[in-house]
């Protein structure tokens, strides 16, 4: 090795790297690994396998399916060479960076780590081996940052130009120090995946997973043939963006005892609300239109500030965004899709009302979080939900079961009110980061989500003023302008035409969200103290229809402690269990005009469009 090391240097006259200098450095690294493998085999010839990883050079060939070219990669043995089978990334630089690492080099390694994160749902952290000059450092990238471990010097003698000066440097290291470094490297190269970077052993793949344990102390393992009746068979990955920081979710299709399921692994900060706990609150509150949960729990309670949670739940089908995009191109599907849109409005509104009554606010309603399968509409992805101030009595027990502090979680979730959600579907108040979220904000997101889906029956959302991505503050004012004209708002959101019954539902939502006593209140939505919108029972009946309307109870739109007295009296009936119709008939007397006629929907709406039928 000393003979090779002297050939690795930069040109002292030009300061540029000699052609192939990093290639030579990687050749020395490969030589060291091969020598250790041979020495181990000579000492322990019956020990099989000698290593569970295979090294492949990528200095000139990118990783399959990507354009990234790290210097080398250790893959799992007997696996297809792709980002999904990477264990170690190796990055080499001819300079020696024993102190602060330049941000450009750190950024390159972080990009490689991000690639592995996005392709491997079982990842806990991503190791990157940094070869710089004669030194070996191990970088561990987690969701909270990175950690650097110095393994030592792996070359006895090394000649190179300093990375910071033009001086020619010769480094000589004792054989004992070199041996110490190589033993460290050998140790990490022989750790199985579930002990170094994964929460399960993925050495031979993982077609089946077996989950066990209680909610706060769950565990998972790769299942054997004998476990198949009780385990989940994994299928294809559901492609979604997986951010490195904050909440990240991996979704996979699967089957559980012949039932189609979705397996969800979620990394969330430990001070946020676990999604499984939200579903438990919703289930106890008998909320309709949510996925059935077959199994859930916490696999890792706290890894550097993040917890790992899993859910095995009913496969609810496609999102309405995907469904309408796929089916909207054929005119023959229009009638069916309009029925789906109507059902989505009714069921989503019902689920949100019942969830709010149970003490839960969704906060991320979008065209991607309303699913449809065989005509059944389901509200999915409650991972950004929060528990309201007036929580059910059993919430403390649920918090203890799931291992989180309810007061701390509620405080943190309240701080995220102004930034939580999908920007394209956020309500006006949310875009302006006005805190104290309410059910009205979720209903406003539902309004935009349905318009987004319906736009695929025309030319799609691309290019529509209502769905152009803007900076949040600008988007808030833009949305006020787009919805200010009742005659034209459908066109601004890409909906060129729709049947009268759908138009009536949308107009009812419009009136609920943006009107009061027949007047547009868009400017009032920017008030910082509270949401001034009121819950009009007549409009709710138009949105839900009489059948659903009769089955629901009056929800408390916000904490009644902060409500005006006239609104507080209206919603106090929730504790008495009276239906909407009962409450409306007893609490509110019908208003009569001069001709002693009951007011119609036309009297509430802003100049209804021609051709739209309204129920009197």
C-alpha positions in Angstrom: 0.0 0.0 0.0 2.8 2.6 0.6 3.8 2.3 -3.0 0.3 3.1 -4.3 -0.1 6.0 -1.9 2.8 8.0 -3.3 1.1 8.2 -6.6 -2.0 10.0 -5.3 -1.4 13.7 -5.3 -2.2 17.0 -7.1 0.1 18.7 -9.5 2.3 21.1 -7.5 2.7 23.6 -10.3 -1.0 24.0 -11.4 -2.7 23.1 -8.2 -5.1 20.8 -10.2 -5.7 17.2 -9.5 -3.6 14.8 -11.4 -5.9 12.8 -13.8 -7.2 9.7 -11.9 -6.0 10.9 -8.5 -9.3 10.2 -6.8 -9.5 6.9 -8.8 -6.2 5.9 -7.3 -7.4 6.8 -3.8 -10.5 4.6 -4.3 -8.2 1.9 -5.7 -6.3 2.0 -2.4 -9.6 1.8 -0.4 -10.8 -1.2 -2.5 -7.4 -2.8 -2.0 -7.7 -2.4 1.8 -11.2 -3.9 1.9 -10.1 -6.8 -0.4 -7.0 -7.5 1.8 -9.2 -7.6 4.9 -11.6 -10.0 3.2 -8.8 -12.3 2.1 -7.2 -12.2 5.6 -10.5 -13.0 7.2 -11.1 -16.0 4.9 -7.6 -17.3 5.6 -8.1 -17.1 9.3 -11.8 -18.3 9.3 -12.2 -20.4 6.1 -15.5 -21.9 7.3 -17.1 -18.5 8.1 -19.7 -17.9 5.4 -20.6 -15.4 4.1 -17.4 -13.3 4.5 -19.5 -10.2 4.0 -23.2 -9.4 3.5 -22.5 -6.4 1.2 -21.0 -6.1 -2.3 -19.0 -3.1 -3.4 -19.5 -1.4 -6.8 -17.7 1.6 -8.3 -19.9 4.5 -9.5 -17.3 7.1 -10.4 -18.4 7.0 -14.0 -21.6 5.1 -13.9 -24.7 6.6 -12.1 -26.8 4.6 -9.7 -29.5 2.8 -11.7 -32.5 5.0 -12.2 -30.8 8.2 -11.1 -28.2 10.6 -12.3 -26.1 10.5 -9.1 -22.5 9.3 -9.2 -21.0 8.7 -5.8 -17.5 7.2 -5.8 -18.8 3.9 -4.6 -21.7 2.0 -3.1 -22.0 -1.1 -0.8 -25.1 -3.0 -1.9 -26.9 -5.8 -0.2 -25.6 -9.1 -1.5 -27.8 -11.0 -4.0 -29.9 -7.9 -4.6 -30.7 -5.9 -7.7 -28.3 -3.0 -7.8 -30.5 0.1 -7.3 -31.2 2.9 -4.8 -33.5 0.4 -3.0 -30.6 -1.9 -2.2 -27.9 0.6 -1.0 -26.4 0.1 2.4 -23.3 2.4 2.4 -22.5 5.3 0.2 -18.7 6.0 -0.3 -17.5 9.5 -1.2 -13.8 10.3 -1.8 -11.9 13.6 -1.9 -8.2 13.8 -2.4 -7.8 16.6 0.1 -7.7 16.0 3.9 -10.6 17.7 5.8 -9.9 16.9 9.4 -11.6 20.1 10.6 -14.6 21.8 9.1 -16.1 20.2 6.0 -16.9 22.5 3.1 -20.6 22.9 2.6 -20.5 21.8 -1.0 -19.0 18.4 0.0 -21.5 18.0 2.8 -24.3 18.9 0.5 -23.3 16.2 -2.0 -23.3 13.6 0.8 -26.7 14.8 2.0 -28.1 14.4 -1.5 -26.9 10.8 -1.6 -28.5 10.2 1.9 -31.7 11.8 0.7 -31.8 9.4 -2.3 -31.6 6.4 0.1 -34.2 7.9 2.4 -36.8 8.3 -0.3 -36.3 4.8 -1.7 -36.0 2.7 1.5 -39.1 2.8 3.9 -37.2 0.7 6.5 -34.4 3.3 7.0 -33.6 4.7 10.4 -30.4 6.5 9.4 -28.1 6.5 6.3 -24.4 5.9 6.6 -22.0 7.6 4.2 -18.3 6.7 4.3 -16.1 9.7 3.6 -12.6 8.9 2.3 -10.5 12.1 2.4 -6.8 11.7 1.9 -5.6 8.9 4.2 -8.6 9.4 6.5 -11.8 7.5 6.9 -14.8 9.2 8.5 -18.3 7.8 9.0 -21.2 10.2 8.5 -24.6 9.2 9.8 -27.5 11.2 8.4 -30.7 11.2 10.4 -33.8 13.3 10.1 -32.6 15.7 12.7 -29.1 16.3 11.2 -25.8 14.4 10.7 -23.2 13.0 13.0 -19.5 12.5 12.1 -17.4 9.7 13.5 -13.6 9.5 12.8 -12.6 5.9 12.1 -8.9 6.8 11.7 -6.2 6.7 9.1 -6.2 3.7 6.7 -2.9 4.5 4.8 0.6 4.1 6.1 2.0 6.8 3.9 0.2 9.4 1.9 1.5 12.3 -0.3 -0.9 15.1 -1.4 -1.4 18.8 -1.7 -3.2 20.4 1.2 -6.9 21.2 0.5 -6.4 24.8 1.8 -2.8 25.6 0.8 -0.5 24.7 -2.0 2.0 23.0 0.3 3.0 19.4 -0.4 2.1 17.2 2.5 3.4 13.8 3.4 1.5 11.8 6.0 3.0 8.8 7.8 1.0 6.7 10.2 2.0 3.9 12.4 0.9 0.3 11.6 -1.0 0.2 14.9 -3.2 3.2 14.0 -3.8 1.8 10.5 -4.8 -1.5 12.0 -7.2 0.3 14.4 -8.9 2.2 11.6 -9.3 -0.9 9.4 -10.8 -2.9 12.3 -13.4 -0.1 12.8 -14.2 -0.3 9.1 -14.4 -4.1 9.1 -16.8 -3.9 12.1 -19.2 -1.6 10.4 -19.1 -3.6 7.1 -20.3 -6.7 9.0 -23.1 -5.3 11.0 -26.5 -6.6 9.7 -28.9 -4.0 8.4 -31.3 -4.1 11.4 -28.4 -3.2 13.7 -27.0 -0.4 11.5 -29.5 1.7 9.6 -32.8 -0.2 9.4 -35.5 -1.2 11.8 -35.8 -4.7 10.3 -33.4 -7.1 8.7 -33.6 -6.5 4.9 -30.6 -8.6 4.0 -32.7 -11.1 2.0 -35.6 -8.8 1.3 -38.9 -8.5 3.2 -41.9 -9.8 1.4 -43.9 -10.3 4.7 -43.8 -8.3 7.9 -45.2 -9.4 11.2 -46.3 -6.7 13.6 -46.9 -7.3 17.3 -47.1 -5.6 20.7 -49.2 -2.8 22.2 -49.6 0.7 20.7 -46.7 2.3 22.6 -44.4 -0.7 22.5 -45.0 -2.3 19.1 -42.4 -4.3 17.2 -41.9 -5.7 13.7 -39.9 -8.5 12.1 -39.5 -10.1 8.7 -42.0 -13.0 8.7 -41.3 -16.6 7.9 -43.5 -19.0 5.9 -45.2 -20.2 9.2 -46.3 -16.6 10.0 -48.0 -15.8 6.8 -51.6 -16.1 8.1 -50.9 -13.5 10.7 -48.5 -11.2 8.7 -48.8 -8.5 6.1 -47.7 -9.2 2.6 -46.1 -6.2 1.1 -46.9 -5.0 -2.4 -45.9 -2.0 -4.6 -44.8 1.3 -3.2 -47.3 4.2 -3.4 -45.2 7.0 -4.7 -45.4 10.2 -2.6 -42.8 12.8 -1.8 -40.8 11.9 1.3 -39.1 15.0 2.9 -36.0 14.6 4.9 -37.1 16.8 7.7 -40.4 17.1 9.7 -43.1 14.5 9.1 -42.3 11.9 6.4 -44.6 9.0 5.4 -43.9 5.8 3.4 -47.0 4.1 1.9 -47.0 0.5 0.5 -49.9 -1.6 -0.8 -50.3 -5.0 0.7 -52.7 -7.8 1.8 -53.8 -9.0 5.2 -55.7 -12.3 5.1 -57.0 -11.6 1.6 -58.0 -8.0 2.5 -56.4 -5.2 0.5 -54.5 -2.9 2.9 -52.1 0.0 3.0 -49.1 -0.1 5.2 -47.9 3.3 6.4 -44.6 4.0 8.1 -44.4 7.6 9.5 -41.5 9.5 11.0 -42.8 12.3 13.2 -41.3 14.6 15.7 -41.8 13.3 19.2 -43.8 16.4 20.3 -46.4 15.9 17.6 -49.6 13.9 17.7 -49.3 10.2 16.6 -51.7 9.4 13.8 -52.7 6.1 15.4 -53.9 8.0 18.5 -56.0 10.3 16.3 -57.7 7.2 14.7 -58.4 5.9 18.1 -60.1 9.1 19.2 -62.1 9.1 15.9 -63.1 5.4 16.4 -64.3 6.0 19.9 -66.3 9.0 18.6 -67.9 6.8 15.9 -66.8 9.0 13.1 -67.9 7.9 9.7 -65.9 7.9 6.5 -62.5 7.1 7.9 -60.2 4.1 7.1 -60.6 1.0 9.1 -57.4 0.4 11.2 -56.3 -3.3 11.5 -53.1 -2.7 13.4 -51.1 0.3 14.6 -48.3 1.2 17.1 -45.0 2.9 17.8 -41.9 1.0 16.5 -39.3 3.5 17.7 -40.3 5.9 20.5 -37.5 8.4 20.1 -34.6 8.4 17.7 -32.9 11.8 17.9 -36.2 13.6 18.3 -38.3 11.5 15.9 -40.6 8.6 16.5 -41.4 5.8 14.0 -45.1 4.8 13.8 -46.9 2.2 11.7 -50.4 1.8 10.5 -52.0 -1.2 8.7 -55.3 0.1 7.4 -58.0 -0.5 4.8 -57.1 0.3 1.2 -59.5 3.2 0.4 -58.6 3.4 -3.3 -57.5 6.4 -5.3 -57.5 10.0 -4.2 -60.2 12.1 -6.0 -57.4 14.1 -7.6 -55.9 10.9 -9.2 -59.3 9.4 -9.9 -60.7 12.5 -11.7 -57.4 13.0 -13.6 -57.5 9.4 -14.8 -61.2 9.2 -15.7 -61.9 12.9 -16.6 -60.5 12.7 -20.2 -63.4 10.5 -21.4 -66.7 12.5 -21.8 -68.7 9.3 -21.1 -67.4 9.3 -17.5 -68.8 12.8 -16.8 -72.1 11.7 -15.2 -70.4 9.2 -13.0 -67.7 11.7 -11.9 -70.3 14.3 -11.0 -72.0 11.8 -8.8 -68.7 11.1 -7.2 -68.1 14.8 -6.6 -71.5 15.2 -4.9 -70.8 12.1 -2.7 -67.4 13.5 -1.8 -68.8 16.8 -0.7 -71.5 15.1 1.5 -69.3 12.4 3.0 -66.2 14.6 3.6 -68.4 17.3 5.3 -70.1 14.7 7.4 -66.8 13.1 8.5 -65.3 16.5 9.4 -68.4 17.5 11.4 -68.4 14.3 13.3 -64.6 14.4 13.9 -65.0 18.0 15.2 -67.7 16.8 17.6 -65.3 14.0 18.7 -62.7 16.7 19.4 -60.5 16.3 16.2 -59.6 18.8 13.5 -58.1 17.3 10.2 -56.2 20.4 9.0 -54.9 18.9 5.8 -58.0 18.4 3.5 -56.9 18.2 -0.1 -57.6 16.4 -3.3 -55.0 13.9 -2.3 -56.6 13.1 1.1 -60.1 12.3 0.0 -60.2 8.8 -1.4 -62.8 6.9 -3.4 -63.1 3.1 -4.0 -66.2 1.5 -5.5 -68.2 4.6 -4.9 -67.3 4.8 -1.2 -65.7 8.1 -0.1 -63.1 8.1 2.7 -61.2 10.9 4.4 -57.6 9.7 4.8 -54.3 10.9 6.2 -55.1 12.3 9.6 -51.4 12.7 10.5 -51.6 16.5 10.7 -54.8 16.5 12.8 -55.0 18.1 16.2 -57.0 17.5 19.3 -59.2 20.5 20.2 -59.2 22.2 23.5 -62.4 20.5 24.6 -61.1 16.9 24.2 -63.0 13.7 25.2 -62.4 12.5 28.7 -60.6 9.4 27.4 -57.9 11.4 25.6 -55.6 11.3 28.7 -55.8 7.5 28.7 -55.1 7.4 25.0 -52.1 9.7 25.5 -50.7 7.4 28.2 -51.2 4.4 25.9 -49.4 6.0 23.0 -46.7 7.5 25.2 -47.0 11.3 24.7 -47.7 14.3 26.9 -51.2 15.6 25.9 -50.6 19.1 27.2 -47.3 19.5 25.4 -48.6 18.0 22.2 -51.7 20.2 22.2 -49.5 23.3 22.7 -47.1 22.3 19.9 -50.0 21.5 17.5 -51.6 24.8 18.2 -48.4 26.6 17.2 -48.5 24.7 13.9 -52.1 25.9 13.1 -50.8 28.6 10.7 -48.4 26.4 8.7 -50.1 23.0 8.5 -51.7 21.7 5.4 -51.3 21.5 1.6 -50.7 25.1 0.3 -52.8 24.6 -2.9 -55.9 23.8 -0.8 -55.3 26.0 2.3 -58.0 28.4 3.3 -57.6 32.2 3.2 -57.0 32.5 6.9 -54.5 29.7 7.0 -52.5 31.2 4.1 -52.3 34.4 6.1 -51.0 32.3 9.1 -53.9 33.5 11.3 -54.0 31.1 14.2 -56.9 29.3 15.9 -58.0 26.9 13.1 -61.6 25.9 13.0 -63.9 23.5 11.1 -64.6 26.3 8.6 -61.0 26.2 7.5 -61.3 22.5 6.7 -64.6 23.1 4.9 -62.9 25.8 2.8 -60.2 23.3 1.9 -62.9 20.8 0.9 -64.3 23.5 -1.4 -61.0 24.0 -3.2 -60.4 20.2 -3.4 -63.7 19.5 -5.2 -63.1 22.4 -7.6 -59.6 20.9 -8.3 -61.1 17.5 -9.1 -63.9 18.9 -11.2 -61.4 20.9 -13.3 -60.2 17.6 -14.9 -63.6 17.4 -16.6 -62.5 20.5 -18.5 -58.8 21.3 -19.2 -57.4 20.4 -15.8 -56.0 22.7 -13.0 -52.9 23.7 -14.9 -53.0 27.4 -15.8 -56.1 28.1 -13.7 -55.7 31.3 -11.6 -57.1 29.5 -8.6 -54.5 26.8 -8.6 -51.3 28.7 -9.4 -48.7 28.3 -6.7 -47.8 31.5 -5.0 -46.2 32.7 -1.8 -48.7 32.2 1.0 -49.5 35.9 1.8 -50.0 36.7 -1.9 -52.1 33.6 -2.4 -54.4 34.7 0.4 -55.3 38.0 -1.2 -55.5 36.3 -4.6 -58.0 33.8 -3.4 -60.1 36.6 -1.9 -60.2 38.2 -5.3 -61.0 35.0 -7.1 -64.0 34.1 -4.9 -65.3 37.7 -4.6 -67.4 37.3 -7.8 -70.1 34.7 -7.2 -70.9 34.6 -10.9 -67.4 33.7 -12.0 -65.6 31.8 -9.3 -66.1 28.4 -11.0 -64.3 29.5 -14.1 -61.4 30.9 -12.1 -60.9 27.4 -10.6 -61.1 25.6 -13.9 -64.7 24.4 -13.8 -66.3 25.5 -17.1 -69.6 23.7 -16.6 -71.3 21.4 -14.1 -74.9 20.1 -13.5 -77.3 22.2 -11.5 -77.3 19.9 -8.4 -73.5 20.1 -8.1 -73.5 23.8 -8.7 -76.1 24.2 -5.9 -73.9 22.2 -3.5 -70.9 24.3 -4.4 -72.9 27.5 -4.1 -74.1 26.4 -0.7 -70.5 25.9 0.4 -69.6 29.2 -1.1 -72.3 30.9 0.8 -71.3 29.2 4.1 -67.6 30.2 3.7 -67.7 33.6 2.1 -71.1 35.2 2.7 -73.1 36.6 5.6 -76.6 37.8 5.2 -76.1 37.8 1.5 -73.0 39.9 1.6 -69.5 38.9 0.6 -67.2 38.9 3.7 -63.8 38.1 2.1 -62.1 41.0 3.7 -63.3 40.0 7.2 -61.6 36.7 6.9 -58.3 38.4 7.5 -59.2 39.5 11.0 -56.6 38.2 13.4 -58.8 37.6 16.5 -61.2 34.9 15.4 -63.0 33.4 12.5 -66.3 35.4 12.1 -68.1 32.8 9.9 -71.2 31.2 11.5 -72.7 27.8 11.0 -75.9 28.3 9.0 -78.2 25.2 9.4 -80.2 25.9 6.3 -77.1 26.0 4.2 -75.7 22.8 5.8 -78.9 21.0 4.8 -78.3 22.0 1.2 -74.8 20.7 1.3 -75.6 17.4 3.0 -79.1 16.7 1.9 -82.0 16.0 4.3 -81.1 12.4 5.1 -77.6 13.1 6.3 -78.7 16.3 7.9 -81.3 14.6 10.1 -78.7 12.1 11.5 -76.1 14.6 12.6 -75.9 16.6 15.8 -75.0 20.3 16.1 -71.2 20.6 16.2 -69.3 23.2 18.2 -67.4 25.0 15.5 -64.8 26.3 17.9 -64.2 26.3 21.6 -67.3 27.9 23.0 -65.2 29.7 25.6 -64.1 32.1 22.8 -67.5 32.4 21.0 -69.8 35.4 21.1 -72.8 34.8 23.4 -75.3 34.5 20.5 -73.3 31.8 18.9 -72.5 30.0 22.1 -76.2 29.7 22.9 -76.7 28.2 19.4 -74.1 25.4 20.0 -74.8 24.6 23.6 -77.3 22.0 22.4 -74.5 19.6 21.6 -74.4 18.4 25.2 -78.2 17.6 25.1 -77.9 15.4 22.0 -80.5 17.2 19.9 -80.5 16.9 16.2 -80.0 19.7 13.8 -83.7 19.9 12.9 -84.8 19.8 16.5 -82.3 22.5 17.5 -83.2 24.7 14.6 -86.9 24.5 15.3 -86.5 25.3 19.0 -83.7 27.7 19.0 -84.5 29.7 15.8 -87.8 31.1 14.7 -88.3 31.4 10.9 -87.8 34.9 9.7 -90.6 36.4 7.6 -90.4 39.1 5.0 -93.1 41.7 4.4 -95.2 39.4 2.4 -95.0 36.9 5.3 -93.1 34.3 3.1 -90.2 32.2 4.3 -86.8 33.4 2.8 -85.5 31.3 0.0 -82.0 30.3 -0.9 -82.0 33.1 -3.4 -82.3 35.6 -0.6 -79.1 34.3 1.0 -77.0 33.9 -2.1 -75.2 36.7 -4.0 -76.9 37.0 -7.4 -77.2 33.3 -8.3 -76.1 32.3 -11.8 -78.7 31.5 -14.4 -79.6 27.9 -14.9 -78.7 26.9 -11.4 -81.6 25.4 -9.4 -82.0 26.0 -5.7 -84.2 24.1 -3.3 -86.7 26.3 -1.5 
